[in-house]
Amino acid sequence: MSEASSNSPAEHHADQATSDVAQPAHSPAKSAAARTSHTYADAGVDITSGDRAKQRIKMLARKTFNKHVLSEIGGFGGLFSLDLEKFPQPVLVSSADGVGTKLKVAFELGIHHTVGADLVNHCVNDIAVQGATPLFFLDYLATGKLRPQDSETVETVVRGLSEACRANNCALIGGETAQMPGFYADGEYDLAGTIVGCVNRPDIITGDDIQIGDVLIGLPSNGLHTNGYSLARKLLFEVAKYGPDQYVNELKDKTGAALMRTHRSYLSIIKKLTASGPEERLIKGMAHITGGGITENLPRILPRGTAAVVDLASWTVPPLFEHLQHLGNVERDEMLRTFNMGIGLICVVPAEQVKKAKAILNRANERHCIIGRIVRGNRTVTYN
């Protein structure tokens, strides 16, 4: 998993190139260079600190392992055996994403435990909407100079990744931790990841069977999830000049707490909704509402000749989104193509199966609402 970047970043070694300019044998610069022994740590890359962090990270990753993980942390690649009894017609499904500028809020608040769950859950949802079961996850964590306190931060981030992987029955089998001094400010980092899952070919959910008259069921988000943070931070911190620890009446919460709500995983409820299999398929398509909002994500599953009509009055938009719109005088269409507006997942269900779908959702205590329908059109979303 997370290594002290011994297996990549060429930029780490770019400073090893030698000069082509000839110098006299008595050159003071050459003599000084001959007397001084430089180390990687002198350049800002502390391999020893990285190794110590790696040892702690190994224990966190092992907690996610199952019988299908065939490798240890530290190899050149992670090995995972596919269960061919469970997946006799296997199709691998993959996705990659990052946490984005939500990390800026995490840096400001010193909250690093939840960003791992943000990343894992986002990736899990992206493959789950296609019917896939998560198998394994790999992370990429890049920092500047790794100071002692940064090692603790790295461990905290990876602990969050580990816990989220376990919650989604997904093995954290590898990754990379890169030290890149001068590239990131002290105390800052970037976090991204890749997930691989599997689905039996007959169980793939693509949206190809969506028809005119099908119904849209929306499931709530926890907040912004991991999208729209550049605009949200601008409006809350620059326009309104709120502090991250400031309680805002309109939000019914502190600014930072409202922004750091974890991107939720929909895997459990998706499994319940798709348990009947392809013979009695309850769900024709699902859209994970991320960057681009409903406007850009729902059309990704619509077949040619169809469109969606969404009723904006069918759910209550959370206070955070309403306050952001007010602060920036943001037009409705801009809000709808930037934020999820309180809907994190949309399921497309045949009209005759809506009652059954609602019963499953109610048994799972999953809040939901009918937010629209499929109509004739050209893979667009209109609102009323």
Steps between C-alpha positions, in 0.01 A plus 500: 500500500632839584876498444762770549501526120789273424323368193419805298500880490774583254481854631659375819820432308502787253755684712760229443586620148859630474619814325658486154707812570867417551669649808869531581646233722559761770139627487383594854150378414629163392724471806210587732278244329769239548514575874124506560289185502137577417202281587144469375391645836701815422273544199190460715422130449534313829505132409537397865185687604322357199600148598372551854168626367486204262529250783201653678306515177560130435308405813205716397490350152521141629179555694317518167647179356291194421582154365521634145796729574813305405766766552649696787535877514834605354513299179509650154134418449201373694374150428132411525331172402153521348222283647377323188221324688349836591588650161473222238468761223728769639526853370741730681382855571744776598489864596743765622437828678637752747373692800560836333497836676301361791852431625551874544226497763657195662836683524333805656317294761767238557246227421667220305314186610194541279661582165592134453133404524412781260734350242414133546123557511509718189685230306280221639185681386639553151533126439202391711258687271612263225419198716859432609622368835819670625806273510805712575619858530830681444577847630739777395605742774744777406661734753771761509778459753400226746540655844443297821148643541428423135567130563216506752275669245584240237419222744168667586406531133584136431308389810195666347564323171537168682178538699303602191638206303396261776153656514463437126658149511785622285870417546758779514773307322741768384574857419763770509614769739719750318719761672535799267665788689429838346197370313254522791491747788597371843213305656313458171452193283295361214298182515367286216414137451402222263245227563446171319179300533328216320155422365363199317436593140118444517483724808663807347281808537555751221170683455457362148156361593364832630170585331258790479273488805761367743513673836791680671553430870745727679699409811640777720860612522679593823595842369741608228665156506823571307390744231452873461748596771682767302179702467379415851828610659499822300147588608533403866853614575560785253156648433335442838836500685391225738760323709514120480398472868226762475141393567271623222129513573404443137705179495386387843863396550858623505635580156778243512279225637243557224772476235672193646199268510612169358418388148265212571521151353186371328637147459280336762172637371602438137561134585151476647342662197684275254474171691225361276741451209459564126190281463287733714710812472364771725756765408562594137768757567665700776681833498748605769452877529849648524673788319259638242197442717183336374526700178814325378496166683150370430541520118800266526263203541221611265470311170447685174146627453436559871529794737416572863261745662582579863255662740698739721212523747513126573774523764617752756832656402734501805579840657864493388409513133236769549744717693772457238257609230399804705858604579613492140176588327563179308254423223289188537650323199852567626414350838352192336808432290747566783349343814297187572234720668425231758459205262799266493360204306224466241345163418296445185216257569220368276168657600353160588792427736495827695287355781744212548802730490344729760427202725867395488611854577256531788612169654857630486392830662636677192351842440396553140262684274367476147667791325401460136450278198645399166354668191576516131804712423870519426681398821440825686352602837232765533359634826154609606 
